[in-house]
Amino acid sequence: MKKIARAAILIIAAGTGLASLTACGSDDGGDSGSKGKTIALLLPETKTTRYEAFDKPLFEAKVKELCSDCKVNYLNADQDASKQQQQAESAITNGASVLVLDPVDGKAAAGVVKSAQSSKVPVVAYDRFVEGADYYLSFDNETVGKKQATALVEATGDKGEILMLNGAPTDPNAADFKKGAHSVFDESGLKIKAEYDNPDWSPDNAQKFTSSQLNNIDAADVAGVYAANDGQASGVIAALRSAGLKEMPPVTGQDAELAAIQRILSGDQYMTIYKPIPIEAEKAAEVAVAIVNGDDVTGTEDFRGVKSFIFDPVVVKKDNVNDTVVKDKFYTVDQICTADYEKACADAGIS
């Protein structure tokens, strides 16, 4: 599969105010019936910090750069598939020229695609695959799971019992992460003591599950934990800490959240998967603008019968924080190296 290299330079200077950019639409409605070049951006939830902190502002900023007369109608479903369907229908009624859809429920979203296309509104599946979409943009999700699992196998010395916390069953990406991880674990010497599919990816559920498992296994005997994303990793670590564990076993993650980077530097979390969101969000904006302007979309590859852009995920551990999220200006040194993490930053050579 052809990949789009991560070598693209990401320019996200701190203090640029991207996060403060406002959409022409609102979270709770349409764009007041405005017709014309309207792009509906439908994101799935807010518990994962990336959506509000990066995807939304980066997408909006790129659209504004490329198309001064385009409007973005931003809608967030708060992990409610029915709400997202209503939002999509409202966006279409209010004149959206294209839907950029990150679905709460990938299978249910196929209905949104059919409804949109019957109204001659193309759908760009964003980050999560939707059957029948016109375009799809995401990272190589099975590879994400494989890289997480491989890192955990290496960190544990390929022995011992682990806990495995997957993402929401309704999230098509979660199935790919899980499949990729199992392809590694099932051939390893690690034993999965217990496995959990977190219905909403929430850290609270991850903490509750981990705490319940510590009734069956001593915290000190947990060789490692596969957490599919950083939010769950935070819940896992909180549960282990509450059980009296001072030194954490290796815990995986994903999304390169700021708090996760700090946990990695302090030794609480072993690794995360960095998915350069600017590449994804800005390419989605380019595709959406091309559609509303009637231009050709080029450079796609086929993924499950859909024209797609597939990007490469990157493993981040303590020894390459400087060469990944810092080098790419995903976070500034000041953001990472707050007072509590000054020594950890110095030890890792971040300054």
MARLUMMAR-6476 format. One record per residue (C-alpha): residue in one letter; x, y, z; residue number from 0. Coordinates in pm, 1 decimal, padded with zeros to 6 digits. Layout:
<r res="A" X="X" Y="Y" Z="Z" n="NUM"/>
...
//
This chain:
<r res="M" X="00000.0" Y="00000.0" Z="00000.0" n="0"/>
<r res="K" X="00139.3" Y="00333.5" Z="-00099.6" n="1"/>
<r res="K" X="00194.4" Y="00563.2" Z="00197.0" n="2"/>
<r res="I" X="00206.1" Y="00939.3" Z="00230.6" n="3"/>
<r res="A" X="00531.3" Y="01007.5" Z="00410.1" n="4"/>
<r res="R" X="00529.6" Y="01159.5" Z="00751.3" n="5"/>
<r res="A" X="00814.9" Y="01377.1" Z="00639.7" n="6"/>
<r res="A" X="00580.0" Y="01661.6" Z="00558.5" n="7"/>
<r res="I" X="00675.3" Y="01953.8" Z="00775.0" n="8"/>
<r res="L" X="00411.2" Y="02031.5" Z="01031.6" n="9"/>
<r res="I" X="00387.8" Y="02392.0" Z="01133.1" n="10"/>
<r res="I" X="00175.6" Y="02438.2" Z="01440.3" n="11"/>
<r res="A" X="00328.2" Y="02726.1" Z="01628.7" n="12"/>
<r res="A" X="00213.6" Y="02770.1" Z="01985.7" n="13"/>
<r res="G" X="-00003.3" Y="03069.6" Z="02042.0" n="14"/>
<r res="T" X="-00123.8" Y="03098.0" Z="01683.6" n="15"/>
<r res="G" X="-00472.8" Y="03090.5" Z="01814.9" n="16"/>
<r res="L" X="-00590.5" Y="02808.6" Z="01589.2" n="17"/>
<r res="A" X="-00790.4" Y="02662.5" Z="01873.3" n="18"/>
<r res="S" X="-00983.6" Y="02986.6" Z="01903.6" n="19"/>
<r res="L" X="-01099.2" Y="02987.7" Z="01543.8" n="20"/>
<r res="T" X="-01475.7" Y="02962.3" Z="01525.8" n="21"/>
<r res="A" X="-01674.0" Y="02771.9" Z="01269.0" n="22"/>
<r res="C" X="-01935.9" Y="02944.2" Z="01059.4" n="23"/>
<r res="G" X="-02182.4" Y="02690.0" Z="01196.2" n="24"/>
<r res="S" X="-02235.9" Y="02587.7" Z="01556.6" n="25"/>
<r res="D" X="-02222.6" Y="02271.0" Z="01761.9" n="26"/>
<r res="D" X="-02597.2" Y="02254.2" Z="01801.8" n="27"/>
<r res="G" X="-02740.8" Y="02351.4" Z="01468.3" n="28"/>
<r res="G" X="-02691.6" Y="02428.6" Z="01104.8" n="29"/>
<r res="D" X="-02559.8" Y="02738.8" Z="00938.1" n="30"/>
<r res="S" X="-02886.7" Y="02930.3" Z="00948.2" n="31"/>
<r res="G" X="-02992.5" Y="02794.2" Z="00611.8" n="32"/>
<r res="S" X="-02700.4" Y="02948.7" Z="00426.5" n="33"/>
<r res="K" X="-02649.0" Y="02801.5" Z="00079.6" n="34"/>
<r res="G" X="-02334.5" Y="02784.4" Z="-00126.6" n="35"/>
<r res="K" X="-01993.8" Y="02644.2" Z="-00039.1" n="36"/>
<r res="T" X="-02078.6" Y="02489.7" Z="00294.9" n="37"/>
<r res="I" X="-01865.1" Y="02207.4" Z="00435.0" n="38"/>
<r res="A" X="-02014.9" Y="02010.2" Z="00724.0" n="39"/>
<r res="L" X="-01755.9" Y="01872.1" Z="00965.4" n="40"/>
<r res="L" X="-01908.8" Y="01601.1" Z="01185.1" n="41"/>
<r res="L" X="-01685.7" Y="01470.6" Z="01463.7" n="42"/>
<r res="P" X="-01781.1" Y="01188.0" Z="01700.5" n="43"/>
<r res="E" X="-01702.8" Y="01294.0" Z="02057.2" n="44"/>
<r res="T" X="-01506.4" Y="01518.1" Z="02293.6" n="45"/>
<r res="K" X="-01364.3" Y="01271.5" Z="02548.4" n="46"/>
<r res="T" X="-01064.0" Y="01218.7" Z="02322.1" n="47"/>
<r res="T" X="-00884.0" Y="01551.1" Z="02336.2" n="48"/>
<r res="R" X="-00756.2" Y="01548.4" Z="01978.1" n="49"/>
<r res="Y" X="-01087.8" Y="01642.0" Z="01817.3" n="50"/>
<r res="E" X="-01141.6" Y="01979.7" Z="01982.2" n="51"/>
<r res="A" X="-00772.9" Y="02061.3" Z="02028.2" n="52"/>
<r res="F" X="-00644.7" Y="01967.3" Z="01682.2" n="53"/>
<r res="D" X="-00879.8" Y="01820.6" Z="01421.1" n="54"/>
<r res="K" X="-01144.0" Y="02093.1" Z="01433.7" n="55"/>
<r res="P" X="-00921.1" Y="02403.8" Z="01441.1" n="56"/>
<r res="L" X="-00672.3" Y="02265.5" Z="01190.1" n="57"/>
<r res="F" X="-00947.5" Y="02169.8" Z="00947.4" n="58"/>
<r res="E" X="-01117.1" Y="02508.5" Z="00981.5" n="59"/>
<r res="A" X="-00793.1" Y="02699.6" Z="00937.4" n="60"/>
<r res="K" X="-00698.4" Y="02509.3" Z="00623.1" n="61"/>
<r res="V" X="-01043.6" Y="02559.3" Z="00469.5" n="62"/>
<r res="K" X="-01019.4" Y="02932.4" Z="00542.0" n="63"/>
<r res="E" X="-00674.6" Y="02943.1" Z="00381.1" n="64"/>
<r res="L" X="-00787.1" Y="02762.0" Z="00067.0" n="65"/>
<r res="C" X="-01135.0" Y="02903.6" Z="00018.6" n="66"/>
<r res="S" X="-01233.4" Y="03244.8" Z="00151.4" n="67"/>
<r res="D" X="-01598.1" Y="03199.9" Z="00056.6" n="68"/>
<r res="C" X="-01634.4" Y="02850.2" Z="00203.2" n="69"/>
<r res="K" X="-01818.9" Y="02794.9" Z="00529.5" n="70"/>
<r res="V" X="-01760.1" Y="02523.0" Z="00785.3" n="71"/>
<r res="N" X="-02056.7" Y="02392.1" Z="00979.4" n="72"/>
<r res="Y" X="-01905.4" Y="02209.0" Z="01277.9" n="73"/>
<r res="L" X="-02109.0" Y="01946.9" Z="01462.9" n="74"/>
<r res="N" X="-02007.3" Y="01708.1" Z="01742.6" n="75"/>
<r res="A" X="-02219.3" Y="01402.4" Z="01823.5" n="76"/>
<r res="D" X="-02100.4" Y="01344.8" Z="02182.8" n="77"/>
<r res="Q" X="-02068.9" Y="00968.5" Z="02115.3" n="78"/>
<r res="D" X="-02436.3" Y="00944.2" Z="02011.0" n="79"/>
<r res="A" X="-02490.2" Y="00778.7" Z="01671.4" n="80"/>
<r res="S" X="-02855.2" Y="00888.2" Z="01651.6" n="81"/>
<r res="K" X="-02757.8" Y="01246.9" Z="01725.1" n="82"/>
<r res="Q" X="-02492.9" Y="01232.2" Z="01454.3" n="83"/>
<r res="Q" X="-02745.4" Y="01106.3" Z="01201.0" n="84"/>
<r res="Q" X="-02976.6" Y="01395.2" Z="01289.7" n="85"/>
<r res="Q" X="-02687.9" Y="01639.3" Z="01258.9" n="86"/>
<r res="A" X="-02600.9" Y="01502.4" Z="00915.2" n="87"/>
<r res="E" X="-02960.0" Y="01530.4" Z="00795.0" n="88"/>
<r res="S" X="-02979.0" Y="01885.2" Z="00928.2" n="89"/>
<r res="A" X="-02652.7" Y="01977.6" Z="00756.0" n="90"/>
<r res="I" X="-02782.1" Y="01841.8" Z="00424.5" n="91"/>
<r res="T" X="-03112.3" Y="02028.7" Z="00464.8" n="92"/>
<r res="N" X="-02923.3" Y="02348.2" Z="00541.7" n="93"/>
<r res="G" X="-02726.8" Y="02330.1" Z="00219.5" n="94"/>
<r res="A" X="-02404.3" Y="02142.7" Z="00289.7" n="95"/>
<r res="S" X="-02209.5" Y="02077.2" Z="-00030.1" n="96"/>
<r res="V" X="-02004.0" Y="01796.5" Z="00130.0" n="97"/>
<r res="L" X="-01998.7" Y="01604.6" Z="00457.8" n="98"/>
<r res="V" X="-01666.6" Y="01533.5" Z="00627.8" n="99"/>
<r res="L" X="-01776.4" Y="01257.5" Z="00863.5" n="100"/>
<r res="D" X="-01590.4" Y="01091.2" Z="01150.2" n="101"/>
<r res="P" X="-01857.0" Y="00840.6" Z="01254.1" n="102"/>
<r res="V" X="-01961.2" Y="00741.0" Z="01604.2" n="103"/>
<r res="D" X="-02077.3" Y="00408.0" Z="01463.2" n="104"/>
<r res="G" X="-01916.0" Y="00307.5" Z="01135.9" n="105"/>
<r res="K" X="-02189.6" Y="00063.7" Z="01033.4" n="106"/>
<r res="A" X="-02475.1" Y="00298.9" Z="01120.7" n="107"/>
<r res="A" X="-02299.7" Y="00577.3" Z="00929.6" n="108"/>
<r res="A" X="-02350.2" Y="00384.3" Z="00605.8" n="109"/>
<r res="G" X="-02708.5" Y="00510.4" Z="00625.9" n="110"/>
<r res="V" X="-02582.4" Y="00866.9" Z="00649.6" n="111"/>
<r res="V" X="-02375.4" Y="00810.0" Z="00336.6" n="112"/>
<r res="K" X="-02674.8" Y="00679.0" Z="00140.7" n="113"/>
<r res="S" X="-02893.3" Y="00968.5" Z="00255.8" n="114"/>
<r res="A" X="-02627.5" Y="01225.4" Z="00163.6" n="115"/>
<r res="Q" X="-02554.8" Y="01074.4" Z="-00173.8" n="116"/>
<r res="S" X="-02926.0" Y="01056.8" Z="-00257.6" n="117"/>
<r res="S" X="-02918.8" Y="01434.7" Z="-00212.2" n="118"/>
<r res="K" X="-02605.1" Y="01451.6" Z="-00431.2" n="119"/>
<r res="V" X="-02389.0" Y="01545.0" Z="-00131.9" n="120"/>
<r res="P" X="-02052.2" Y="01361.8" Z="-00134.5" n="121"/>
<r res="V" X="-01918.3" Y="01213.2" Z="00190.3" n="122"/>
<r res="V" X="-01555.3" Y="01216.8" Z="00303.1" n="123"/>
<r res="A" X="-01502.9" Y="00952.4" Z="00573.9" n="124"/>
<r res="Y" X="-01258.5" Y="01111.6" Z="00815.1" n="125"/>
<r res="D" X="-01030.5" Y="00899.8" Z="01036.1" n="126"/>
<r res="R" X="-01283.4" Y="00612.6" Z="01056.2" n="127"/>
<r res="F" X="-01392.6" Y="00407.2" Z="00757.8" n="128"/>
<r res="V" X="-01752.5" Y="00420.8" Z="00631.3" n="129"/>
<r res="E" X="-01873.8" Y="00178.0" Z="00367.0" n="130"/>
<r res="G" X="-01973.1" Y="00354.6" Z="00045.3" n="131"/>
<r res="A" X="-01813.0" Y="00690.6" Z="00123.6" n="132"/>
<r res="D" X="-01674.9" Y="00889.3" Z="-00168.7" n="133"/>
<r res="Y" X="-01336.1" Y="00937.1" Z="-00000.5" n="134"/>
<r res="Y" X="-01159.0" Y="00811.6" Z="00312.6" n="135"/>
<r res="L" X="-00866.3" Y="00956.7" Z="00507.1" n="136"/>
<r res="S" X="-00697.4" Y="00782.4" Z="00797.0" n="137"/>
<r res="F" X="-00383.9" Y="00620.3" Z="00930.3" n="138"/>
<r res="D" X="-00289.5" Y="00257.2" Z="00874.0" n="139"/>
<r res="N" X="-00491.1" Y="00128.9" Z="01166.8" n="140"/>
<r res="E" X="-00387.0" Y="-00236.9" Z="01172.1" n="141"/>
<r res="T" X="-00029.0" Y="-00114.0" Z="01175.2" n="142"/>
<r res="V" X="-00114.7" Y="00102.7" Z="01477.9" n="143"/>
<r res="G" X="-00222.6" Y="-00208.2" Z="01669.9" n="144"/>
<r res="K" X="00079.0" Y="-00404.5" Z="01554.4" n="145"/>
<r res="K" X="00318.2" Y="-00131.3" Z="01662.7" n="146"/>
<r res="Q" X="00153.2" Y="-00098.5" Z="02003.9" n="147"/>
<r res="A" X="00163.1" Y="-00473.2" Z="02063.0" n="148"/>
<r res="T" X="00518.9" Y="-00510.9" Z="01935.8" n="149"/>
<r res="A" X="00633.8" Y="-00239.1" Z="02174.1" n="150"/>
<r res="L" X="00463.1" Y="-00415.7" Z="02465.7" n="151"/>
<r res="V" X="00614.4" Y="-00753.1" Z="02374.9" n="152"/>
<r res="E" X="00959.2" Y="-00594.4" Z="02368.0" n="153"/>
<r res="A" X="00905.6" Y="-00409.3" Z="02695.5" n="154"/>
<r res="T" X="00785.1" Y="-00718.1" Z="02883.7" n="155"/>
<r res="G" X="01051.6" Y="-00948.6" Z="02749.3" n="156"/>
<r res="D" X="00771.6" Y="-01150.5" Z="02586.2" n="157"/>
<r res="K" X="00655.5" Y="-01313.1" Z="02908.5" n="158"/>
<r res="G" X="00390.1" Y="-01266.3" Z="03174.0" n="159"/>
<r res="E" X="00022.1" Y="-01177.2" Z="03193.2" n="160"/>
<r res="I" X="-00121.4" Y="-00861.0" Z="03043.9" n="161"/>
<r res="L" X="-00452.1" Y="-00677.8" Z="03038.8" n="162"/>
<r res="M" X="-00591.5" Y="-00570.6" Z="02702.4" n="163"/>
<r res="L" X="-00820.9" Y="-00267.8" Z="02668.1" n="164"/>
<r res="N" X="-00960.1" Y="-00207.8" Z="02320.4" n="165"/>
<r res="G" X="-01168.3" Y="00075.6" Z="02180.5" n="166"/>
<r res="A" X="-01541.8" Y="00103.0" Z="02122.3" n="167"/>
<r res="P" X="-01701.2" Y="-00186.7" Z="01928.6" n="168"/>
<r res="T" X="-01888.5" Y="00067.8" Z="01715.4" n="169"/>
<r res="D" X="-01562.9" Y="00232.1" Z="01605.1" n="170"/>
<r res="P" X="-01432.3" Y="00060.1" Z="01289.4" n="171"/>
<r res="N" X="-01079.1" Y="00174.6" Z="01368.8" n="172"/>
<r res="A" X="-01094.5" Y="-00000.8" Z="01706.0" n="173"/>
<r res="A" X="-01152.1" Y="-00332.0" Z="01529.4" n="174"/>
<r res="D" X="-00842.6" Y="-00270.6" Z="01316.9" n="175"/>
<r res="F" X="-00629.5" Y="-00175.6" Z="01618.3" n="176"/>
<r res="K" X="-00748.1" Y="-00489.6" Z="01795.7" n="177"/>
<r res="K" X="-00684.9" Y="-00711.2" Z="01493.3" n="178"/>
<r res="G" X="-00335.1" Y="-00573.3" Z="01448.3" n="179"/>
<r res="A" X="-00250.7" Y="-00613.3" Z="01816.5" n="180"/>
<r res="H" X="-00382.5" Y="-00968.6" Z="01833.5" n="181"/>
<r res="S" X="-00178.2" Y="-01065.9" Z="01529.6" n="182"/>
<r res="V" X="00128.1" Y="-00990.8" Z="01743.2" n="183"/>
<r res="F" X="00007.8" Y="-01110.5" Z="02084.5" n="184"/>
<r res="D" X="-00127.3" Y="-01439.6" Z="01952.5" n="185"/>
<r res="E" X="00218.5" Y="-01529.8" Z="01825.5" n="186"/>
<r res="S" X="00397.1" Y="-01410.3" Z="02140.3" n="187"/>
<r res="G" X="00469.3" Y="-01555.7" Z="02481.1" n="188"/>
<r res="L" X="00236.2" Y="-01309.9" Z="02653.7" n="189"/>
<r res="K" X="-00088.5" Y="-01430.8" Z="02808.5" n="190"/>
<r res="I" X="-00391.5" Y="-01201.8" Z="02797.9" n="191"/>
<r res="K" X="-00535.5" Y="-01229.2" Z="03146.9" n="192"/>
<r res="A" X="-00847.6" Y="-01027.6" Z="03060.8" n="193"/>
<r res="E" X="-00969.0" Y="-00829.4" Z="02758.9" n="194"/>
<r res="Y" X="-01218.1" Y="-00543.2" Z="02742.9" n="195"/>
<r res="D" X="-01389.0" Y="-00352.1" Z="02461.3" n="196"/>
<r res="N" X="-01451.4" Y="-00006.7" Z="02606.8" n="197"/>
<r res="P" X="-01794.0" Y="00110.7" Z="02477.6" n="198"/>
<r res="D" X="-01702.2" Y="00479.1" Z="02464.5" n="199"/>
<r res="W" X="-01322.5" Y="00481.8" Z="02494.6" n="200"/>
<r res="S" X="-01361.8" Y="00656.6" Z="02831.1" n="201"/>
<r res="P" X="-01079.0" Y="00672.9" Z="03087.4" n="202"/>
<r res="D" X="-01335.9" Y="00613.6" Z="03363.0" n="203"/>
<r res="N" X="-01441.4" Y="00279.9" Z="03215.9" n="204"/>
<r res="A" X="-01077.3" Y="00183.9" Z="03167.7" n="205"/>
<r res="Q" X="-01006.1" Y="00260.6" Z="03532.9" n="206"/>
<r res="K" X="-01309.3" Y="00061.4" Z="03651.1" n="207"/>
<r res="F" X="-01219.7" Y="-00239.1" Z="03437.4" n="208"/>
<r res="T" X="-00858.2" Y="-00238.8" Z="03553.5" n="209"/>
<r res="S" X="-00960.2" Y="-00203.3" Z="03918.4" n="210"/>
<r res="S" X="-01199.7" Y="-00495.6" Z="03884.5" n="211"/>
<r res="Q" X="-00925.2" Y="-00713.7" Z="03735.4" n="212"/>
<r res="L" X="-00694.0" Y="-00631.6" Z="04023.7" n="213"/>
<r res="N" X="-00930.4" Y="-00837.6" Z="04239.4" n="214"/>
<r res="N" X="-00813.4" Y="-01139.7" Z="04039.0" n="215"/>
<r res="I" X="-00448.8" Y="-01056.1" Z="03982.2" n="216"/>
<r res="D" X="-00201.8" Y="-00874.9" Z="04204.9" n="217"/>
<r res="A" X="-00104.0" Y="-00538.6" Z="04057.3" n="218"/>
<r res="A" X="00262.0" Y="-00628.2" Z="04092.4" n="219"/>
<r res="D" X="00204.6" Y="-00935.9" Z="03873.7" n="220"/>
<r res="V" X="00069.0" Y="-00738.9" Z="03577.6" n="221"/>
<r res="A" X="00347.4" Y="-00763.0" Z="03320.7" n="222"/>
<r res="G" X="00199.4" Y="-00489.7" Z="03103.5" n="223"/>
<r res="V" X="-00118.6" Y="-00332.6" Z="02972.8" n="224"/>
<r res="Y" X="-00233.7" Y="-00285.2" Z="02616.6" n="225"/>
<r res="A" X="-00440.5" Y="00033.7" Z="02622.0" n="226"/>
<r res="A" X="-00563.9" Y="00124.7" Z="02274.7" n="227"/>
<r res="N" X="-00541.6" Y="00499.9" Z="02336.6" n="228"/>
<r res="D" X="-00396.9" Y="00751.7" Z="02579.8" n="229"/>
<r res="G" X="-00725.1" Y="00824.9" Z="02753.9" n="230"/>
<r res="Q" X="-00760.2" Y="00461.7" Z="02853.6" n="231"/>
<r res="A" X="-00394.2" Y="00452.5" Z="02950.9" n="232"/>
<r res="S" X="-00462.2" Y="00731.7" Z="03201.3" n="233"/>
<r res="G" X="-00745.6" Y="00529.4" Z="03356.1" n="234"/>
<r res="V" X="-00530.6" Y="00216.9" Z="03372.5" n="235"/>
<r res="I" X="-00246.4" Y="00401.2" Z="03542.5" n="236"/>
<r res="A" X="-00486.9" Y="00560.2" Z="03792.6" n="237"/>
<r res="A" X="-00618.4" Y="00214.8" Z="03885.1" n="238"/>
<r res="L" X="-00270.1" Y="00069.6" Z="03926.5" n="239"/>
<r res="R" X="-00169.1" Y="00368.2" Z="04137.0" n="240"/>
<r res="S" X="-00476.6" Y="00326.9" Z="04356.3" n="241"/>
<r res="A" X="-00379.6" Y="-00037.9" Z="04407.1" n="242"/>
<r res="G" X="-00055.7" Y="00080.5" Z="04565.0" n="243"/>
<r res="L" X="00176.1" Y="00027.3" Z="04271.3" n="244"/>
<r res="K" X="00455.4" Y="00284.7" Z="04262.2" n="245"/>
<r res="E" X="00647.3" Y="00164.3" Z="03956.9" n="246"/>
<r res="M" X="00423.5" Y="00116.1" Z="03653.9" n="247"/>
<r res="P" X="00443.4" Y="-00181.2" Z="03417.8" n="248"/>
<r res="P" X="00468.4" Y="-00085.9" Z="03050.5" n="249"/>
<r res="V" X="00139.5" Y="00067.0" Z="02931.8" n="250"/>
<r res="T" X="00069.3" Y="00148.3" Z="02568.1" n="251"/>
<r res="G" X="-00135.3" Y="00432.8" Z="02423.8" n="252"/>
<r res="Q" X="-00230.3" Y="00625.3" Z="02112.6" n="253"/>
<r res="D" X="-00292.9" Y="00984.7" Z="02000.2" n="254"/>
<r res="A" X="00017.0" Y="01143.5" Z="02157.2" n="255"/>
<r res="E" X="-00192.5" Y="01348.4" Z="02399.3" n="256"/>
<r res="L" X="00007.1" Y="01607.0" Z="02592.1" n="257"/>
<r res="A" X="-00059.2" Y="01434.5" Z="02924.3" n="258"/>
<r res="A" X="00055.4" Y="01104.9" Z="02771.4" n="259"/>
<r res="I" X="00382.2" Y="01256.8" Z="02651.1" n="260"/>
<r res="Q" X="00440.3" Y="01382.5" Z="03004.3" n="261"/>
<r res="R" X="00357.7" Y="01039.2" Z="03148.9" n="262"/>
<r res="I" X="00603.4" Y="00880.6" Z="02907.2" n="263"/>
<r res="L" X="00877.9" Y="01118.1" Z="03016.1" n="264"/>
<r res="S" X="00804.8" Y="01052.6" Z="03384.9" n="265"/>
<r res="G" X="00799.6" Y="00675.7" Z="03331.4" n="266"/>
<r res="D" X="00431.1" Y="00612.9" Z="03402.7" n="267"/>
<r res="Q" X="00341.0" Y="00527.2" Z="03041.0" n="268"/>
<r res="Y" X="00567.3" Y="00330.7" Z="02810.0" n="269"/>
<r res="M" X="00468.7" Y="00454.7" Z="02464.6" n="270"/>
<r res="T" X="00206.2" Y="00617.0" Z="02248.1" n="271"/>
<r res="I" X="00123.7" Y="00625.0" Z="01879.8" n="272"/>
<r res="Y" X="00173.0" Y="00964.6" Z="01720.7" n="273"/>
<r res="K" X="-00056.4" Y="01020.5" Z="01426.1" n="274"/>
<r res="P" X="00037.8" Y="01357.5" Z="01275.7" n="275"/>
<r res="I" X="-00315.1" Y="01499.1" Z="01279.4" n="276"/>
<r res="P" X="-00225.6" Y="01810.0" Z="01075.8" n="277"/>
<r res="I" X="-00149.1" Y="01591.6" Z="00773.5" n="278"/>
<r res="E" X="-00488.6" Y="01423.2" Z="00804.7" n="279"/>
<r res="A" X="-00696.7" Y="01731.0" Z="00893.0" n="280"/>
<r res="E" X="-00538.7" Y="01953.2" Z="00629.2" n="281"/>
<r res="K" X="-00567.1" Y="01690.2" Z="00356.1" n="282"/>
<r res="A" X="-00935.5" Y="01644.1" Z="00449.1" n="283"/>
<r res="A" X="-00983.1" Y="02018.7" Z="00412.5" n="284"/>
<r res="E" X="-00810.2" Y="02012.8" Z="00074.0" n="285"/>
<r res="V" X="-01036.6" Y="01730.2" Z="-00045.0" n="286"/>
<r res="A" X="-01350.7" Y="01904.8" Z="00082.8" n="287"/>
<r res="V" X="-01258.0" Y="02235.4" Z="-00080.3" n="288"/>
<r res="A" X="-01178.4" Y="02060.2" Z="-00408.8" n="289"/>
<r res="I" X="-01522.1" Y="01897.7" Z="-00400.1" n="290"/>
<r res="V" X="-01713.3" Y="02219.9" Z="-00335.3" n="291"/>
<r res="N" X="-01512.7" Y="02396.0" Z="-00607.0" n="292"/>
<r res="G" X="-01574.1" Y="02116.1" Z="-00856.0" n="293"/>
<r res="D" X="-01203.0" Y="02034.1" Z="-00884.2" n="294"/>
<r res="D" X="-01050.4" Y="01688.2" Z="-00927.3" n="295"/>
<r res="V" X="-00919.1" Y="01506.7" Z="-00618.2" n="296"/>
<r res="T" X="-00590.8" Y="01339.4" Z="-00708.9" n="297"/>
<r res="G" X="-00336.7" Y="01118.8" Z="-00535.0" n="298"/>
<r res="T" X="-00577.4" Y="00864.4" Z="-00388.8" n="299"/>
<r res="E" X="-00532.0" Y="00490.3" Z="-00346.5" n="300"/>
<r res="D" X="-00794.6" Y="00219.9" Z="-00316.5" n="301"/>
<r res="F" X="-00893.2" Y="00106.3" Z="00032.9" n="302"/>
<r res="R" X="-01183.4" Y="-00138.8" Z="00053.2" n="303"/>
<r res="G" X="-01324.0" Y="00004.8" Z="-00266.0" n="304"/>
<r res="V" X="-01305.5" Y="00369.6" Z="-00155.6" n="305"/>
<r res="K" X="-01067.9" Y="00636.0" Z="-00287.7" n="306"/>
<r res="S" X="-00840.7" Y="00694.8" Z="00008.6" n="307"/>
<r res="F" X="-00542.8" Y="00871.0" Z="00160.4" n="308"/>
<r res="I" X="-00364.4" Y="00647.2" Z="00412.7" n="309"/>
<r res="F" X="-00094.9" Y="00792.4" Z="00640.5" n="310"/>
<r res="D" X="00182.2" Y="00639.8" Z="00852.8" n="311"/>
<r res="P" X="00163.5" Y="00615.8" Z="01235.1" n="312"/>
<r res="V" X="00475.7" Y="00671.4" Z="01448.3" n="313"/>
<r res="V" X="00579.0" Y="00509.8" Z="01778.0" n="314"/>
<r res="V" X="00679.9" Y="00758.7" Z="02048.2" n="315"/>
<r res="K" X="00882.0" Y="00652.0" Z="02351.2" n="316"/>
<r res="K" X="01089.1" Y="00848.3" Z="02597.5" n="317"/>
<r res="D" X="01397.7" Y="00840.7" Z="02373.7" n="318"/>
<r res="N" X="01232.5" Y="00997.5" Z="02067.3" n="319"/>
<r res="V" X="00991.6" Y="01256.7" Z="02209.3" n="320"/>
<r res="N" X="01237.8" Y="01522.8" Z="02098.5" n="321"/>
<r res="D" X="01257.3" Y="01385.8" Z="01745.3" n="322"/>
<r res="T" X="00881.4" Y="01351.3" Z="01692.4" n="323"/>
<r res="V" X="00622.8" Y="01570.8" Z="01864.7" n="324"/>
<r res="V" X="00876.7" Y="01838.4" Z="01960.7" n="325"/>
<r res="K" X="01056.3" Y="01844.3" Z="01625.8" n="326"/>
<r res="D" X="00722.5" Y="01863.5" Z="01442.2" n="327"/>
<r res="K" X="00606.8" Y="02142.9" Z="01675.7" n="328"/>
<r res="F" X="00303.8" Y="01936.6" Z="01770.5" n="329"/>
<r res="Y" X="00377.4" Y="02059.7" Z="02122.9" n="330"/>
<r res="T" X="00623.9" Y="02320.6" Z="02241.6" n="331"/>
<r res="V" X="00887.6" Y="02245.4" Z="02500.3" n="332"/>
<r res="D" X="00712.5" Y="02485.7" Z="02736.1" n="333"/>
<r res="Q" X="00388.6" Y="02292.9" Z="02703.1" n="334"/>
<r res="I" X="00555.3" Y="01962.6" Z="02782.0" n="335"/>
<r res="C" X="00816.2" Y="02067.4" Z="03034.6" n="336"/>
<r res="T" X="00603.0" Y="02226.5" Z="03304.0" n="337"/>
<r res="A" X="00736.1" Y="02248.1" Z="03659.2" n="338"/>
<r res="D" X="00639.7" Y="01889.1" Z="03742.7" n="339"/>
<r res="Y" X="00825.5" Y="01755.0" Z="03438.8" n="340"/>
<r res="E" X="01134.8" Y="01974.3" Z="03426.2" n="341"/>
<r res="K" X="01368.1" Y="01700.2" Z="03554.4" n="342"/>
<r res="A" X="01213.4" Y="01434.8" Z="03329.8" n="343"/>
<r res="C" X="01259.2" Y="01665.1" Z="03031.7" n="344"/>
<r res="A" X="01618.5" Y="01735.0" Z="03123.4" n="345"/>
<r res="D" X="01687.4" Y="01362.2" Z="03159.6" n="346"/>
<r res="A" X="01541.3" Y="01303.7" Z="02813.6" n="347"/>
<r res="G" X="01745.9" Y="01586.7" Z="02661.5" n="348"/>
<r res="I" X="01445.2" Y="01808.2" Z="02590.3" n="349"/>
<r res="S" X="01513.8" Y="02175.8" Z="02626.2" n="350"/>
//
